[in-house]
Amino acid sequence: MKRTHLPLNALRVFDAAARHLSFTRAADELAVTPAAVGQQIRALEDLLGVVLFRRTSKGLELTEEAGAGLSALRTGFLHFEDAVQAMQAGQSSHVYTIAAPREFFAAWLAPRLAAFRAENPQVRYVLVDGELTDFTEANLDLAVRWTEGPDDLEGVRLGAAEWVEMGEGDWIGWPGDPAPDSDEGPEAEDAKPAIQLADAGQAVAAAASGLGRVRVPALLAAGLAEGKRIKVGASTPCRRAYWLVAPLPQWRQKKVKALVAALTEAD
């Protein structure tokens, strides 16, 4: 019999009935009717091709065939319980593996993670650079992505979907800024970037050095401009924003819920 075809519910009913030697008491334990217990037992007997219980003048008793498999069955259920506890222990782990763009970590995420750890000193972090890191390959708990939405993941937006322009002069490009000819690109005729850099942090540093102007997400503007002499313009709407995302199983974990709540409350 294939593992995927194991009649686990019927086996659980059989275990309860064998312990009590009573369909009625087994039904009470399982919160079902005695008739439902009898139906499960008959279905299991049909599947296995053996008789499991015999009614005698003294009441219900196990057949020899039923007794032969009972010990192994109960050991199996104990292993199931151990497996569940092990999985739950993993969910309660205090280690968070998070993928985030480098500039976002420096300007926004790092101080909030520090605040969360100050209240939860047992917490440990593993930070992975790169917002598109695969959840399965990197064993991630959460990722921060600069995108229009969470796509097929669960997520929450961090901050408003807005741009802020910083600096003056020629345009400075970075991968997260739309192409100049897109409907979100800069309107100036000389919008083609004079300098192309790796991320928003480098772009802001270049603008602060007088190399030109750059657009960055409004959520990062204050953090990236801190300590720099740089002109900061007004915010403008943007289709994209920073999203905190994870697959649904991770999103439901107790430890992930706690961190998401802390980060969104601080937002």
N, C-alpha and C positions, 0 to 999 in steps of 0.2 A: 504494500500500500504506500503510495507516495505521501510525503510529508504534507504537501498542500491539500491532500484529501483526508487528513486525519480528522475524525469526528470529535473535535476537542470539547464541544459543549456536551455531547452525549457521554463522553468519558468523565467529565466533571460530575454529571448527574449520577453516573454509575459509582464513582468514588463516594459521593455523599450517601447513596442508598446502601452501599456496602458497609460504611462505617456505622450507620444507624440500624441496619437490617430492618428498615421501615421506609416505605415510599412516602408516608405521611410526614415523618420527621425530616426526611430529606427535602421534601417540598417546603417545609417551614424554613429550613436553612437557606434554601435557594430562592425563596420568595416566589414560588410558583405553586400550581395546584398538584395534588397527588396524581391526577389524571395525566398532567403534562410529564411528570416523572415516569409514569408507566409507559407513555408513548415513546419517550426518549430511549428507555431501556429496551423496548420491543424493536425499535429501529436499529439500535446497536446490535442486538442479537441477530437480526436479519442480515446486517452487514458482515458480522464476524462469522456467522454460521454456527453459533454455539448458544446454549442456554446458560444464562448468567445467574438466575435466581430460581429457587424451588420453594414452593409453599408447602409447609408441613403442619402437623397439628400444633407444633410449638411456635409456629410463625414462619418468617422469611429466613431462608438460609442460602449461602453462596454455593454454587456448584463447584466441582473440582476445577473445571476450566476457568471459572471466574477467579478463584483463589490463586491460580497459577500466575496470573498476570497482574494481580493487584499491587504487589510490592513494587514492581518495576514502574507501574503507573504512578504510584505515589511519589516515587523518587523523581520521576519526570516532572510532576507538578512542583516539587521543591526546586528543581532546576529552573523551571519557568519563573518562580518567585525570585530566585537569585538573579536571573537575567533582568527582570523588571527593576529590581533594586539597583543593579549596576547601571542601568540606563538612567534611572532617576538620579543616581549619584553624579553621573556625568552632567546632567542638567544643573545640578546645584554647585558645580565647580565654580571657583572664584577667579578662574583665568579667562580673560576675554581676548579673543583674536579678532582684530579689527583692521580692515583695509580702508585707507583714506588717501586722497591726494596730499602730497607733502605740504603744499602751502596752506591747505585747509587745516591740517593738523597743527601747524605752527600758529596760525592766526586765530583759530576758533576752537578746535577740538581739545588741544592740550590742556588749557586751563580748566575746562569743564571736566575732563577726566581726572585732573588733579583734585578738583572739589569733590567728586564722587568718591575718590579713594580716601580723602581725608575723613569722610563719614563712614567708609567701609575699608579699614586698613588691611584687611585680609585679601583685598582684590589685587590681582596682578594683570598686566596688559602685555600682549604681543601685538605690535603694530606692523602692518604690512604696507609698503608703499605701492600705490597703484589702485585706482578705483575700480578697474575692470577685472581684478583678480577673481578667479573662479572659486566659488564657495566650497566645492567638494575638494578640489586639489589642495587648497590652502587651509582647509578645516576652519573656515571663518565662522564667527558668530554674527558679525555685522559688517556692513560696508557703507561707505559714504560715496555717493556718486553724483556728478554734475550732469543732470539729465532732465528731460521733460516730465518724467514720472517714473514710478517703480516698475513698470512693465509687468512681467509675470511674477514679481516678488511682492512681499508685503513691505510697506514702507510708510514713512511720515516725512513731510517736507520740513526742512530746517530753514527758517527765515523766509523772507519775501523773494519772489522771482523778479529780481531787479538787477540792473547794471549800475555801476558808478564809473565815470570817466575820471582819470587821474593824470596829471602832468599836462604838458603842452608840446606842440610841434608835430613831427612826423609820427605816423601810426606805428605802434609796437604790437606785434602779433604773438599769440601763444595758442596752443592747441584747443583750449576751451572756449576761445572767442570765435564767433561765426566768421565764415569767409566774407571778405569785404563786399562781394556782389550778392550776398544773401539779403533777405528782407530785414534781418536784424543787424546787418553790417553797418559800419560808419557811413555817414552821408557825404563826407568830404570827397572831392574829386581825387585827392592824393591818398585815398584810403588804403592802397596796397601797402602792406607793412614794409617799412624800411629796415626793420629788425624783426627776426622771428626767434622767439625764445621758448624754453622747454615748459615753463609753467607760469602761473600768475605771479608767484613770488618773485621770480627772476624779472618778469615784465615790470612789476612795480619798482623794483630796485633800479632797473634801467631808466624808468621814467623819473625817479627821484634824482638820478645822476644827470638829468637834462638831455637824455637821448630821445625823448619824444613823449607821446601820450599813450595811454592804455586803458582798456575797459576791463574791469574785474567784477565778479559778483559783489553786490552790495554787502552781503554778509561778511565778506573778507576785508572790505575797504579799510575800516578803522584799524584792524589788527595789522594789516600789511603796511599801512602808512605810518604806524606809530614810530616816533623817533626820526621820521624823515621829513625834510622840507619839500612838500609836494602839493600842488594845487589839486583839490578834490572837488569835482562838480556835483551836480544834482543827480539823483537816481532816476533811471528810466526803466520802463517795463521790459521784461525778458521772458521768453518762453520757458527757459530752463531755470532750475534751482538746485540746491544741494538737497539730496534725499538720503535719509538713513534707511537702509533696506536689508532684508534677509529673507530667505525662503520661509514659508509658513511654519515648518517644524521648529526652526530656530526662533522665529518670532514669538512662538507660544511658550518658550522656555521661561521659567521663573527668573533666572538671572538676567536674561536679555530684556525682559519686561522692565526689570528694575533699572537697568542702565538707560533704556529708551525713555522711561519716565523722567529720569534725572536730566537727561540731555534736552528733552523737549520742554521741561519746566524752566530750565535755565535759558532757553532760547528767547 
